[in-house]
Amino acid sequence: MSQDSAFLSGCVTDENGAFQMGKAQNAALLKVSFIGYKDKWLPLSGTQTSLGTIQLDFDAVSLNEVTVSAGLPDVYIKGDAQVTTVENSILAEVGAADDVLGKIPGINKSQGKLEVFGKGEPLIYINGRQVRDRSELEQLDAKDIQRVELVTNPGARYDATVGAVVRIVTKKDPNEGLGVDVRSSVYQSADNTDLRDIVSLNYRKKGWQLLATVDYRDVKTLTHADFIQENRLEDDWLLQNNMTEDIRNARVSSVFEANYSFGSENIIGVRYSPTFWAMMNDSLHLNSTVEMNGAYYDQWESRQQLRYDYDISHRVNAFYLGKLGNTSIDFNADYLNNGQTIYNNCIEYSSEWDDRIIQSKNPVKNNLLAGKLTFATPLWGGEITYGSQASFTSRRDDYISLSEFTETSLIRIQDRNLAAFVEYSRTVPFSETVIGSFAIGCRYEHAAYNYYEQDLLVDDQSKRFNNIFPSASFSIKTNEIQLMANYSAKTHRPSYYHLRNSVEYANRFLLQTGNPYLEPSITHDILLLANWRFLSFTADYQHNINVIMGEWMEPSESDPRIIINRPVNYDKMPTLYLSLTASPKIGIWNPRWVVELSKQWFSLENQDNAIDFGKPLFRARWNNMVSFPHGWYLDADFSFSGKGYYSGIYYCNRNVWICDLAVRKSFLEGNLNLTLGVSDLFNQAVNSINVYWPTVSFEKYAKYDSREIYLTVRYRLKAKTSKYRGSLAGEEERQRL
């Protein structure tokens, strides 16, 4: 404060008691306060650069009664993020972090997948460390979470392919010793039983922390689907299909990590994550009826067996997080090695023509080496963050045909990505009641890959890209209203699977392949966010250029009856996303209402006329959390998805309602937790879509075994939250692999 006690600036300390503020320009006073201790006033001359250690005196105060009349809001804007407080709220009782995220405004959890509206699946960090496996979220108890920060338009420090970021900040745990966390779940549907077991041991002593986790899962999925394919060529072809697919996936993933804290601001660690697959099988049974120009042509039955033989996946991350002077340092290095061989055996029986046997094997090998170095330094009353990132990837994808209906393809891709970034952020006090902050950044990325066929370099399929991605954000808050606006440029690079040139056999009139000539897409994203009390509103406009469409069907040049399905680029697709969230508190009832609307501007010319793909898609959710006496909790979640277009050519043609219920109870002072629930109570989860191309249309109705009863038993004994601070440097490349 100034000498006349006018407020100049303020801050809070970090977990170690350290703090930073800009130097006072003239003589000033520093006030230091902490609950339970006497305030201390220190004179400042304006020339000091350090105050050393400040010690406060204990202040003994006895209180007869305390009434809390106000506090921090549950949801508020801070910097580049919308922050949701979990600590001391009902969210701390919902189970694991995976369950918490499904109840955060702006995040939707459906069929076990997390999605940020308009952004897709987010990258998730726990205390600055990239989450590598969703099992980590199930291992983290909701009671250990302090807050969740949702970044819907990440700045320059994040990879340009990242659409959204979730940062989970846990509570501090000073205890030492051994922690045990055991969790077992069983899911029972009408047709399948799924098992999930996690055992985690955590030991912390004198700066050391050791962690070992083993996660076993055995998951089965049964799908029944009807789909109709129409080919409008010189002759009109109609294919009516009925399919049953049965998938079983059994695997064991594990984590072994060690980290050591030295000094007050330095920590170093390493993590090794091997994964073993016991089984991965996919069985398909397809019955098809074919008509040409309205007359019967053929019937066939296909039986296909896909067997996945996985190599042991090895993943290593090492990191250092520390401080040199007033500069923070964050370094991460990653190595990934994995592979698989897919064996395909398909027998197709035809009523009118020859029977066919299609066999192939597809070995794939991946290697990734990546690193990221980030610095953060105080500058001009704010902070400048800068650094670099690099990744080197090698992928071999050999499709070996064992029949006459497809051809062998041997592909090798060597990819390198180099990036440099800088971002400056600062808080600006406009008045005692109005505070603003801004950030501006820029990211440069050089991406290049060499494409080899039969180990020979193919120049026109090898690419080089140099891009600059700017970003800017500004937020302001008053007593009740919080506003944020930001802009960023993003890119989406094709996956390695999309870049393949192998041709896979689907049926006599449908082949699937990749596209080595795909180009990255660019998105210019403008987002507005407003919070008022328990209401939150988001408007997000995305101008997508050179959009990658994962599926595009068109006739084969050699035989127009045969349709080729491959990914392509399309010139542009502007899209607007609107959402409104209300999260009031009504006694023991904590409801949350969410309405979402997406609207795209896109059209195609077919043989008859232009098709407008602009009908908006409406979605809504109603989450209810009720806390009863004696530690009982009830969750009742309802969701609705309406009819409309999305991702260019896809049309949801059916309204879908889903209801999930769960009851939770804690025992043994919270160490033992039981959850009994049912997913998709009314068995309404379906995927019902129409897809349109210029000469082909596709209609699909798929029903899953989504209704299941589940029971989860979790026991924790002095369980410790991992302090591991590594963040995955090559996450974008891992996703593409």
N, C-alpha and C positions, 0 to 999 in steps of 0.2 A: 504494500500500500504506500501511497505518498505520505509525506509527513503530516498532512492534514487528514489522514486515514481514508482518503478516497481510493477505491479499489482500482488496481492497475492490472494485475493478472494473477492467476492461481493454477495449481495443479495438485495431483495426488502422487504419492510415491508408488514405486513398483513393489514386488513381493519382497525385495531385499531392503526397502527403505530408501532407495536412491531416487532422486528427482532432479529435474532440469527446468529452469526458466530463463528467459532472456535477462541480460543484465539491466539493472536500473540505470536510467540515463543520468539521474541526479540522486541526491541522498533520499533514501526511502526506508521503510520498515518492512520486515518480513515477519508474518504471523504464522506460527506453527501450532497446529491443534490436533488432538487425537482423543477419542472418547475414553474417559477414565483417567486422563492426564491433564495437568494444568497447561493453559496456553502459554507459549513463550514468544516474546517479541525480540527481534534482533535488528540492530541498526545496520543499514547497508550504505556503503560509501559510493557505490557506482563503479568501483574499480576491481572489486573482488571477482575471482573466477571460480572459487570453491569455498564452501563454508565448513568443510570437514565434517565431523560427526556432531550432530545436534542431539542432546539428551533432554528428555522431558521428565518432569517430576510427577509421581503418582498423585492422583487427586481422589481421595476416598469420599464417595458420595452415597448416601443411602436414600432410596426412593421407596415411597409407600405404594404408589400406583403410577403406571405409565399408560397413556392412551396414544396410540399411533393414529394420527389424523391425516397424514399424507406421506407419500414416499415416491420413489422412482417409478415411472410408468412401466408396465409390463412390456410394452413395445415402444421403442423410440429410435430416432435416427442419430447415428454417431459417425461422423466422417463419411466413408463410402458405403456404410452398411446400415441395414435395418436390424436393430438389436432387440432380441426377446429375452427377458429375464426368466430364468428357470429356477434359480435358487429361491427358496421360501415361497414357491408358488405350487399350485396343484400339478404343474408339469413335472415336478420332481418326484411325483408318485406314479408316473405312467409306466414304469418298467425300465427299459434300456434306452440308450441314445437313439436307436433306430426308431423307437416308438415316439420319442420326443420330436424328432424332425418331422414326422408325419402330421404334427399338430402345430407347427410353426407357420405363421402367416406367410403366404407366398410359396410354400412347399406342399406338394401333393404326394401322398403315398398311396399307390394303387397296385394291387397284386404283387406286393413286395418290392416295388420299384419306386425310387424317389425322383420327383420331377419338379423343376421350377417352371412355372407357367411361361411359355414363350422362349425358354432357354434350354430345355432338355435336362438331362441328368447333370447335377452340379458336381464340381470337385469339392471334396470335404476334407477339412483340416481339423485335427485335434491338437490344441496348444501349438499351432504352427507346423504340425507334422501332417503330411499327406496321408489320408486313409487309403490303404492299398486293397483292403478286402472288407466287404460289408460285415464280416464277422466281428471286426473291431468295434463297430457300432453296437452290436449286440452284447459285447463284453463290457462296454462302458455303462454303468448304472446311471439312471436319471438323477439320483441324489448327489452324484459327484459333479454335475454340470452347474456351472455358475450362470452362463449365458450362451446364446447362439446368435451369431452375426451372419446375416444373409446379404451377400453382395450380388446384386442382379445385373451390374454392368462393370465387371472388373477392369481396373486400370492397367497401366503399362507394365507393372511388375509381374503380372500374370501373362502366361502364354496367350498369343492372339487367337487361339482356338477355343479358349475357355469362355463359356457363355455365362456361367454363374458359379459362385464360390460360397460354401458354407464353412464358417469358422466356429468351432466349438471350443469354448474356454472353460476349463474345469476349475473346481475349487482347490485351494491349496491344502495339501495333506502333509503336515510336518512329522507324522509318526514314522517310526522305523520298525523293522522286523519283517516277518513273513506274512504274506497275504494269500488266501486261497479263494478262488471263485469257480464254482461248478454250476453249470447250467445244462438242463436236459429238457428237450421238447419233443412231443409226439403230435403229429397232425394226421387226422383220419378223415378221408373223403369217402364217397360211396364206393370208389374203386381202388384206392391206393392208401398206403400208410407211409408217411414220411418221418424220418428220424433226424434229430439234430442234437449233438452233444458237444459241449465246450468245457475244457478244463484249463485253468490258468493259475500259475504260481508266480508270485511277485515278491522279491526280497529287496529291502532297502536298508543300507547301513553306511553311515559316515560318507555320504556323497555318492556311494555306489547304488545302482539299481539294476537288478537282474530280473528278467521276465522270460517265462516259457509258457507257450499256449499251444494246445492241440485242439483242432476243430474237426469233428467228423460229421458228415452229412450224407444222407441217403434219400434222394428226392426222386419221385416218379411223377410223370405228367401224362395225362391222357386227354387227347383232343379228338373231337368229332367235327368234321367240316364238310359242307356242301359248297361247291363253287362251279360257276358257269362261265365259260370262255367263248366269246363270239369273235370270229375273224371275218371282217367285211372286205373281201377281195373281189376278184373276178367271179368267184363262187363264194357263197356265204356258208361258213362252217360254224357249227354249234357243238360245243363239248360240254356235257353235263357230267359232273364228277362227284363222287362221294368218297371221303377219305377218313381213315382212322389212323392216328399216330400215337405211339406209345414210347415214351422216352424214360430212361433210367440213368441217373447220374449219382455215382457214389465216389466220394473223394475225402482225403485227409489233408488239411492244410495246417501248417504249424508256423510259429514265430519264436525265434530266440533272439533276445536283444540284451545289450549291456550298455549302460551309459554312466558317466562319471562327472560330477560337478566339482569344480575346483575354483577357489576364490569365490567371490560373490556373484560374478556375472559370466562365468564360463562353464560350458558343458560340452562334452564330446561323447559320441556314441556310435554303435554299429548294430545293424539288425540283419538277420538272415532268415529268409522265409521260403522254405521248401514246400512244394505241394505234390501230393501223390494221388493219382486217380486209380481207384480200384475197378471202376467200370463206367463206361459211357456208351450206351447203345440206343439206337433210334430205329424203330420198326414202323413201316408205313404199309398200309393196305389200301389200294385205290381201285375203284370200279368206275369205268367211264363208258358213256354212250355218245356216239358221234353221228351228227346229221350233216348232209351237204344239200344246200338249197331246200331245206325242209324235209328231205327224204333220208331214211335210214342209211348209214354208211358202214358202221362197224361198232363193235363192243369189245372192250378189252379189260383185263384184270391185271393189276400190277402189284407185285409183292417185293418190297425193297427192304434190305437190311443194311444199316450203316453202323459200322463199328469203329470207335475212336480209340486208338492206342496212343496214350500220352506218355511222353518222356517225363521224368521228374523235372518240375519247374524249379529253377534256382533264381533267387532274387536277393540281392545284397544292397543295403544302403548304409552309407557312413556320413556323419555330419559333424560340424563344429559350429557352436553358437556362442559368441562372446563379444567382448568389447575392447577396443583399443582407443584409449583416451575417451573422447565423447562420440566415437563412431562405433555403431553396432555392426557385427559381422555375422553373416549367415551363409554357411557353405554346405552343399550337399553333393554327393556323388552316388550314382546308381549303376548297377549291372544287372542285366536280365538275360537268362538263357532258358529257352523252352522249345518244345517241338511236339508234333503229333503226326500220326499217320491215319488217314481216314480210308477204310475199306468199304467199298460200295458194291453190293451184289443185288441186282434187280432182275426179276423175271417178269416178262410182259406176255400175257396170253391173249391172242386176238381171235375173235369169232370168225372173221372173214379173211384175214390175211395171215402172214407168217408170224410165228411166235418169236420173241426176241429175248436174248440174255445180254444184259449190260453189266460189265464189271470194270472196276477201276480201283486204283489206290492213289492216295494223294499225301505224300510226306511233305511236311512243312517244318522248317527250322528257323528260329529267330534268335538274334543276338542284339543287345542294346547296351550302349555305354553312354552315360549322360552326366552332366555336372551343371551346377548353378551356384553363382557367387553373388551375394547381395550385400550392399553397404547402406547404412542409414546414418546421416549426420545432421545435427541441428544447423539451421541456416536462416538468418534474417527473421528470427522469431518463429520459424516453422521447422520443417524437416525435409531434407532431400534424400530420396532413395534411388540408388543406381546400382547397376551390376550387369552381368552377362550370363548367358546360358548356352549350352552346346549339347548336341546329341548326335550319336553315330549309330546307325542301324544297318544290320545286314539280315536279309530275309531270302530264304530259298523256298520256292513253291513249285514242286514237281507234280504235275498231273499225268499219271501213267495209265493210258487206256488199255484195257485187256479185251476189247471187243471192237468190231468194225464200225460201230455207230458214232464213236467219238475219236478224237485224235490226241496223241500224247503232246504235252506242253511242258517244257522245262524253263522256269523263270528264276532269275536272281535279281534282287534289287538292293543297291547300296545307297543309303540315304544319309545326308548330313544336314543338320540345322544349326545355324549360329544366330545368336540374338544379343542385342545390347539395349538397355532400357534406362530411363531416368524419369523420376516423378517427384514433384515438389508439392507439399501440402502444408496448410497453415490454418489456424483458427483465428477468426477476426471478431473481436467484441465490438458490436455497433453501439451498444448501451448496456446498462445493468441487466436488462431483461431480454435483449435481442443478441444472440450469438450466431455467427456464421462461420463456415469453413469452406475452403476450396482446395482442389487438387488439380494439377495439370501435368500430363505426362506424354511421353513419346517412346515408341518401341520400334526398333529396326530388326527385321528378320531376313536372313539369307537362307533359303531352302533349295537344296539340289539333290537330285538322285540320278543314278545311272541304272539303266534298264537293260538286262541281258536276256537273250533267248538262246538256248543251246550254248550258253557261256560266251556268246558273241554280243558285243555292245550294239544296241539299236539306238542310233543317234536321234531320230525323230520321236522316240518314245522316252528319251532321257530329258529331264526338265531342269531349268534354273529359274528361281524366283527371288526378287529383291523387293521387299515391301516395307513401308513405314506406316505404323498404326498409331495415330494420335488418340488421346483421351483427355477428358476434362470433366470435372464435377463441381457442383456448388450446393451447399445446404445452408439452411437458416432455420432457427427455432426461436419461438417466443414462449410465453408461459404455457400455451396449450396447443399451438399449431407448429408443426415441423414440416418443412418442405425440402426436397432434394431434386436436382436436375443434373443429368450427366449425359455425355456423349462418348462413344467409343467406336473404333473401327476394328472389326474382327475378321478372321478368315476361317474357313473350314476346308481342310485338305482331304482328298479322297483316301479311304482306307486302303491298305495293301490288298485286301480281298477284292475291292472294286477295280484295282489296277491289273488284276490277273488277265491272261488271254486264253485260259483253258475254257473248253466248252463242255458243260455237263448236260447229260440227258435227263429231261423231265418226263416227256412222253413223246409220241410220234410226231406231234405237231408243236412241241415246245422245247426249246433249248435255252440254257442259261449260260451267260458268259460275263466277263468283265470288260473294262475299257481302258487300255493303257494310255489313251490320249486325253483322259479327264484332266481338267484344270481346276485349281482351287477356287472356291467361291469367296466373295467379299461381302460383308454385312456392315452397313452404317446404322448404328443403333442410338436412338434418342429416347431417354427414359425420364419420366416425371413421377415422383412419389410424394404423397401427402399423408400425414398422420394428424388426427384430431381426436383426443381422448381415446376411445376404444375403436375408432374407425381408421381404416387405412385404404388409400386409393392409389392405383398404379396405372399409368398409361405408357405403353412401350411401342414405339414405331420402329420397325426394322426394314431397311431398304436392302434387299438381298440381290446381289448381282452375280451372274454366272452360277446360278444355283445348281447343286449336284442333286439330281433325281436318281435315287437308288434303283428304280425299276422303270424301264422304258421298253415297250413291246412294239415290234415292227416286223414286217415280213422278211424272210430270208431272200437274198438275191438269187440263190441257186434254186430254191423251191418256195414260191410264195405261200404254199400251204403251211409251211413251217414258220413259226413265230420265234424270233430271237428276243430274249429278255436280257437287257444290259443297262448299266447306268449311263446317264448322259448329263451334259450341262445344258441349262436353259438360261436365257439372257437375263431375266429379272423377275422378282416376285415380291413386291411390297406387302407387308403384313402389319396389322395393328392388333395389339393385345391390350385389353382393358380388364381390370379386376377391382373388386370392392370387398373388403373384409370387415366384419364387425365382431368384436370379441369382448362383450360386456361381462361383468360378474354379477350374478344374481343369487346371493346367499351361498348355498352349497353347490349351486349349479353354475358351471362355467361353459356356456355355449360358444360356438364360433360358426358364423355364417360366411360363406365365400361364394361370390358369383364371378364368373369369368366369361369373357367374350373374345373370340379371335376372328379377324376378318382379313382375308387376303384378296389381292387384285391380280387375277390370273385367268387366262382364257386360251383355248386351243381351237384350231380349225380341223374339223374332220370331213368326211366325204359329203356330209349333208349340210352342215352349218357350223357356226362357231359355238363352242361350249363355254359357258361362263362358270368358272369355279369359285365364285365369290360369295356364296351363301355363308353367312357367319355361323360359327360353331359355338354353342352355349353350353357351359358346364356350371354345376353348383355343388357345394358340399355343406353339410351341417354336422359339425362335430359337437358332442356333448360329453363333458366330464363332470361327474357328480361324486362328491366326497361325503360318505356316511360316517356315523360314529364308529368307534372301535377299529379304525384302520381299514374299512371297506371302501372300495372305489369301483365305480361303474363307468365304462366307456360305451357310448352308442353313436356310431358314425354312419351317416347316410351320404351318398353321392349320386349325382345325376349327370349324364352326358347326353346331349341332344343330337339332332341331325345337322350336318353341315360339312363344309370342305376344310381340309387341312393338308399341309405338305404338297400343295399343288393339285395333284390329280386324284386324291382320295376323298371319298364322300361317305361319311357315317350315315347309314340309312335306317338306323334303329335307335330309339330312345332306350337308354340303359340305366336301371336303378340298382344300386348295391347297398346292402346294409351289413355292417360289422358290429358285433357285440363282444364285450369282454368284462369279466369281473376279476378284481385283484384283491389279495389279502396278504398282509405281512405278519410274520410271527418271529419270536425269539429276538425282540428288540430290533426288528427290521432286517436281520441277517438271513431269514428264510422268507422267500416270496413265492406265492403261488398265483398263477394266472390261468383262468379257464375262459375260453372264448370260442366264437364261431365266426368264420369268414364267409362273406356272401351268403347270408342267411337264406335268402329266397332263390338262390341259384340262378342269378340273372346276368352274370358276367359273360358277355359274348363279344366277339369281334365280327361286326356285320358291316361290310363296306362295298361300295362300288368304285371301280377304277376305270378311267377312260383315257384312251390314246387315240390318235387320228384314225387308225384302221382296226383297232382291237378294243374290246371292253371286257371287263372282268368283274364278276360278282361273287362275293365270298360271305359265308356264314359259318363261323367257327364257335364251338362250345367247348369249354374247358371243365375239368373237374375242380372248380374253384371253391365249391362249398365244402368246408371241412371244419371239424371240431378240433381244437388243439388245447393241450395242457402243457404249461411250462413251469418247471420247478427250478428255483435258483437259490443256492446257498453261498453266502459270502462270509469269510472269516478274516477280519482285518484286511480286506482287499484293498490294494493300493492302485490308484490311477497311474498309468504309465507316464513318466516324465520324458519319454523319448521325444526329441524335438526335430528329428529329421523330416524333410519335406521332399517328396519325390521330384527329382529334376527332370526326368524324361517321361512325364505322365502322358503328354500328347502322343508320343511315339508308341507307348504301351497300348493306348486306346486304339491306334491305327493297326497295330499288330493283331 
